[in-house]
Amino acid sequence: MNDAEGINETQTTARGLFHLAHSYWRSAAALKRRAVAATHHGDVVWFLYCHAVELYLKAFLRGEGVSVKDLHRKFGHSFPKLANAAEQSGMRFDDEDREVIARQSG
């Protein structure tokens, strides 16, 4: 059921977000392997991977009980905010993860 802002909590479950993230990840991997005649092929692949990571973080947070409304209002598309919240909820990052997160903060 939608709330006053049109957000449907049941349509954006942790599992649903995880599967959507996986779809973006697989699409990025497939596109990366293809020779596409485009001037910014790498940028498109990078965008797909980044969106997948964002969705994986949101899936984790939904699994920790964060509402869709809070994901939207508190975190938006901010990698550092999402990663910080995920880490506070128990997710662990290595140096490479932190490098990717930092690259998205600007």
N, C-alpha and C positions, 0 to 999 in steps of 0.2 A: 504494500500500500504506500502511496506517495504521501509525503508530508507537505506542509504549506509551501515549501520551495520546490516541489516536484522531484525530490530525491527519493528513489525507491531503494531502501536498504536491502531488500531481499534479492534484487537483481545484481548487486555488486558485492557478492560474498567473497570471502578469502579465496575459496576454490575457484570461483569465476574469474577473479582478477589474476590468479595464478595461471589459469589456462589461457587467458588473453595475453599475459606476459610471455608465456611459452610460444604462442603463435607469432608474436612480434620477433622473438629471438630466432625461431626457426626460419622465418621469412628473411631476416637479416642475413643469416648464415647462407641461405640459398642464393640470395641476391649477390652476396660477396663472391660466391663461386662463379657467377655468370659474367661473361664479357658483355657489358651493356654499353651501347654507344650513347653516353651521356657525359656532359662536362663535369658533373658533380656526383658521380656514382658513389664515391667514398663517403661523401657527406650524407647521402641518403641512407647508406648502410649504417653509419654511425648514429644517425637519428633513430633508426629502428632499434638498434641495440640499447641506446639510452632510454628510449621509451619502455622497452622491455624491463630494464633494471628498475625504472620508476614504478612500473606495475608490480614487479616482484616485491619491492619494498612496501607498497600499499597492500598487497596481499598478506604479507607478514603482519602488518599493523592491524588489518581487519581481523586476522586470526587472534590478535591480542586484544580484540574488543573495541578498537577505534572505529567510530561511526563514519559513514560515507561523508556526512556533513562536516565532521572534524577533519577528515582527509582533505576535503576541498577548502575549508576555511583556514585551517591552521597550517597546512603544508603546501597546498596547491601543487605546483610542479617543481618545488625546491628540493633538489637532491640533498643538500646539506641538512635541511630540516627533517626530511624523511629519514635519512640515514641516522641522524642523531636520535630521533625518536625510536627507531628500530634498535639501535645499540642500547638505549636505555631500557628497552624491553627484552634484552638478552641476545640480540643478533651480534655476531662478532665479525670484524673486518680485518683483513690483512693489509699490508702496505700497498699492494696493487689496487685493492678496493678503494682505499683512501685516496689514492692518486686519481682514480676515475671520478670519485665523488668531488674532489677538489676542482677537477677540470670542468665540472658542470656548474660550479658555483658562480662563475663569472658570466 
